[in-house]
Amino acid sequence: MEILLQLAVSGIALGMIYAVIAFGYQLTFATSGTLNFGQGEALMLGALVGLSLVSNIHGGPYLNYWLMIPVVMVFGAMQGAFVEWIGVRPAIKIKSEFGWIMSTIALAIIFKNVAENIWGKDDLTFPTPLTATPFTVLGANIQPMQIVVVLGAIAMMLAVEFFNRKSIYGKAVVATSNDRDAAGLMGINTSMVITFSYALSSATAAFAGVLVAPLTLTGSTMGTALGLKAFSVAIIGGLTSGMGVIVGGLIIGLAETLTGFYISTGYKEVPGLVLLLLVLAFKPAGLFGKAAIKKV
């Protein structure tokens, strides 16, 4: 039971990271019907920029971990806006069905190469802002940073939901996601809303990067696997459901940790992929998603 609780804590922390990244996929899909396939690289850049700020490895300003987070989120927002401006907006203007896919993938590769040239190809250690000594709960050792990851992920998603429901700008985002053409006719600048959704999406990914970095190694390759797994979470939970990404993230995170311990680390990704195939076969809109009905 102690081992099971230990695995559950690790799986929940990992699953919430997947959920935050998947939440970013939802933000862009809702407003533009497009996805940023470089979401993992946004996480990676956020973690590496945060590492530079807290460890002063490039001679820049040294910041406390908690003060570094908003700086990294601003950087992530700028990076996301750049991706929308360069890779997505031209494809939307010419109504290219697949142009944005190749553009975001190409930009992801470029960002990865830039990171390798600036920070190198070797993985780096991110200093933890809290004590590395775990505390014991019911016989399970829990790291303080794991609690921060779970609470931080929940806080980020709640903050975005509160913004969308209570602010005038958030209501413009909701209106655009409900009907982009109607929102445009009502005077909403839908192009700016889409740019904002990409900025917010990458900001959440950068935030996830600095949350997970103290628990793992930080490097130019860290975002690729996380981005792909988060995409699976978004598909499993549903690209239209906030609750879906949380449930999907927890399912994948727990499945990976339990499979890795009880079967083999070589098979830990199999349950999530099997679930993805089953969802695509029997419920393509996701476990909590709603199928779109179009009149023809």
C-alpha positions in Angstrom: 0.0 0.0 0.0 2.9 2.4 0.8 4.4 1.7 -2.6 1.1 2.1 -4.3 0.6 5.5 -2.6 4.1 6.5 -3.6 3.4 5.7 -7.3 0.0 7.4 -7.1 1.7 10.7 -5.9 4.3 10.5 -8.7 1.6 9.7 -11.3 -0.7 12.6 -10.2 2.2 15.1 -10.3 3.2 13.9 -13.8 -0.5 13.8 -15.0 -1.1 17.4 -13.9 1.9 18.5 -16.0 0.4 16.7 -19.0 -2.9 18.4 -18.2 -1.5 21.9 -18.1 0.2 21.4 -21.5 -3.0 19.8 -22.9 -4.9 22.8 -21.6 -2.7 24.9 -23.9 -3.8 22.8 -26.9 -7.4 23.5 -25.9 -6.9 27.3 -25.8 -5.7 27.5 -29.4 -8.1 24.9 -30.8 -11.1 26.7 -29.3 -10.4 30.1 -30.9 -8.9 29.1 -34.3 -9.4 25.3 -34.8 -5.6 24.9 -34.9 -3.0 23.4 -32.6 0.6 24.4 -31.8 2.6 21.2 -32.4 5.6 23.0 -30.8 3.9 23.1 -27.4 6.5 20.8 -26.0 9.3 23.2 -27.2 7.5 26.1 -25.5 7.8 24.1 -22.3 11.5 23.3 -23.0 12.3 26.9 -23.7 10.5 28.1 -20.6 12.5 25.6 -18.4 15.9 26.6 -20.0 15.2 30.4 -19.8 14.2 29.8 -16.2 17.4 27.9 -15.5 19.4 30.8 -16.9 17.6 33.2 -14.6 17.9 31.2 -11.4 21.4 29.8 -11.9 23.0 32.8 -13.7 24.7 30.4 -16.2 24.9 33.0 -18.9 25.9 35.9 -16.8 22.4 37.4 -16.8 20.3 38.7 -13.8 20.0 36.2 -11.0 16.4 35.9 -9.8 14.7 34.0 -7.0 12.7 31.0 -8.3 9.3 32.5 -7.5 10.2 35.8 -9.1 11.5 34.0 -12.2 8.1 32.4 -12.9 6.3 35.5 -14.2 9.3 36.5 -16.3 9.3 33.1 -17.9 5.6 33.3 -18.5 6.0 36.6 -20.3 8.7 35.1 -22.4 6.5 32.1 -23.2 3.6 34.5 -24.2 5.9 36.3 -26.6 7.1 33.0 -28.1 3.5 31.8 -28.6 2.5 35.1 -30.2 5.5 34.8 -32.6 4.4 31.2 -33.5 0.9 32.4 -34.3 2.2 35.4 -36.3 4.7 33.5 -38.4 3.3 30.0 -38.6 -0.5 30.1 -38.1 -1.9 33.4 -39.3 -0.7 33.1 -42.9 -2.2 29.6 -43.1 -5.5 30.9 -41.7 -5.6 33.8 -44.1 -5.3 31.6 -47.2 -7.5 28.9 -45.6 -4.8 26.3 -45.8 -6.1 23.2 -44.1 -2.7 21.7 -43.2 -0.3 24.6 -43.6 -0.4 25.5 -39.9 0.6 21.9 -39.0 3.8 22.0 -41.0 4.6 25.5 -39.9 4.3 24.8 -36.2 6.3 21.6 -36.5 9.0 23.5 -38.5 9.2 26.2 -35.8 9.4 23.5 -33.1 12.5 22.1 -34.8 14.0 25.5 -35.2 13.4 26.3 -31.5 15.0 22.9 -30.5 18.1 23.7 -32.6 18.4 27.2 -31.1 18.2 25.7 -27.6 20.9 23.2 -28.5 23.2 26.0 -29.7 22.6 28.2 -26.6 22.4 25.7 -23.8 24.1 22.7 -25.4 22.8 19.1 -25.9 23.6 17.8 -22.5 20.9 17.7 -19.8 21.3 20.2 -17.0 20.2 20.2 -13.3 17.6 22.7 -12.3 18.0 23.9 -8.7 15.0 23.1 -6.6 13.5 26.1 -4.7 12.4 23.8 -1.8 14.1 21.3 0.2 14.8 18.0 -1.6 14.2 16.1 1.6 10.8 14.3 1.2 8.3 14.1 4.0 6.4 10.9 4.9 2.6 10.5 4.6 1.1 7.1 5.3 4.5 5.6 4.7 5.0 7.2 1.3 7.8 9.7 0.7 6.5 12.9 -1.0 8.7 15.6 -2.3 7.6 19.2 -1.5 8.0 20.1 -5.2 5.5 17.4 -6.2 2.9 19.2 -4.1 3.9 22.5 -5.8 3.5 20.9 -9.2 -0.1 19.7 -8.5 -1.2 22.9 -6.8 0.5 25.1 -9.4 -1.1 23.3 -12.3 -4.6 23.5 -10.7 -4.1 27.2 -9.9 -3.0 28.0 -13.5 -6.1 26.3 -15.1 -8.4 27.9 -12.6 -6.9 31.3 -13.2 -7.5 31.0 -17.0 -11.1 29.8 -16.4 -11.7 32.7 -14.1 -10.2 35.1 -16.6 -12.4 33.8 -19.4 -15.6 34.0 -17.3 -15.2 37.3 -15.5 -13.1 39.6 -17.7 -14.3 41.4 -20.8 -11.2 40.2 -22.7 -11.9 36.6 -21.5 -15.5 36.9 -22.8 -14.1 37.9 -26.2 -12.1 34.7 -26.2 -15.2 32.7 -25.3 -17.3 34.4 -28.0 -14.6 33.7 -30.6 -14.4 30.1 -29.5 -18.2 29.7 -29.8 -18.5 31.3 -33.2 -15.6 33.2 -34.8 -17.6 34.7 -37.7 -20.4 36.0 -35.4 -17.8 37.4 -32.9 -16.2 39.2 -35.8 -19.5 40.7 -36.9 -20.0 41.9 -33.3 -16.8 44.0 -33.5 -14.4 41.6 -31.8 -10.9 41.5 -33.3 -10.7 37.8 -33.8 -7.2 37.9 -35.1 -6.0 39.4 -31.9 -8.0 36.9 -29.9 -6.3 34.1 -31.7 -2.9 35.6 -31.1 -3.7 36.0 -27.5 -4.8 32.4 -27.2 -1.5 31.3 -28.7 0.4 33.6 -26.3 -1.6 32.2 -23.3 -1.1 28.6 -24.5 2.7 29.0 -24.6 2.7 30.9 -21.3 1.0 27.9 -19.6 3.5 25.5 -21.3 6.5 27.7 -20.1 4.9 27.6 -16.6 4.7 23.9 -16.7 8.3 23.8 -17.8 9.6 25.6 -14.7 7.3 23.5 -12.5 8.6 20.1 -13.7 12.2 21.1 -14.2 13.3 20.8 -10.6 11.9 17.2 -10.6 13.8 16.1 -13.7 16.7 17.0 -16.0 16.4 20.1 -18.1 17.6 20.0 -21.7 16.7 20.7 -25.3 15.0 17.3 -25.7 12.7 17.4 -22.6 9.8 19.0 -24.4 9.3 16.5 -27.2 8.0 13.6 -25.2 6.0 15.8 -22.9 4.4 17.6 -25.8 3.4 14.4 -27.6 2.0 12.8 -24.4 0.0 16.0 -23.6 -1.4 15.9 -27.1 -2.6 12.3 -26.4 -4.1 13.6 -23.1 -6.0 16.4 -25.0 -7.4 13.8 -27.5 -8.4 11.3 -24.8 -10.0 13.9 -22.6 -11.5 16.0 -25.4 -10.3 19.2 -27.0 -13.4 21.0 -25.8 -13.4 19.9 -22.2 -11.3 21.4 -19.3 -12.3 18.6 -17.0 -11.4 16.1 -19.7 -7.7 17.2 -19.8 -7.4 16.9 -16.1 -9.0 13.4 -16.1 -7.0 12.4 -19.1 -3.7 13.7 -17.6 -4.3 11.8 -14.4 -5.1 8.6 -16.3 -2.0 8.8 -18.4 0.3 9.8 -15.5 -1.0 7.0 -13.2 -0.9 4.4 -16.0 2.7 5.3 -16.8 4.0 5.1 -13.3 2.1 1.9 -12.4 3.1 0.2 -15.6 6.8 1.3 -15.2 7.0 -0.2 -11.7 4.9 -3.3 -11.9 5.7 -4.4 -15.4 8.7 -2.6 -17.0 9.8 0.9 -17.8 10.0 -0.2 -21.4 6.2 -0.7 -21.5 5.1 2.3 -19.4 3.9 4.3 -22.4 1.9 1.4 -23.9 -1.3 1.8 -21.7 -1.7 5.5 -22.7 -1.3 4.7 -26.4 -3.8 1.8 -26.2 -6.3 4.1 -24.5 -5.7 6.7 -27.2 -6.4 4.2 -29.9 -9.6 3.0 -28.2 -10.8 6.6 -27.7 -10.2 7.4 -31.4 -12.0 4.3 -32.4 -15.1 4.5 -30.2 -15.3 8.2 -29.1 -13.3 10.4 -31.4 -14.4 13.6 -29.6 -12.8 12.4 -26.4 -14.1 11.0 -23.2 -15.6 14.4 -22.2 -15.6 16.1 -25.6 -18.7 17.0 -27.6 -18.9 16.1 -31.3 -19.4 19.2 -33.5 -22.5 19.1 -35.7 -22.2 20.9 -39.0 -25.2 21.8 -41.2 -24.6 21.1 -44.9 
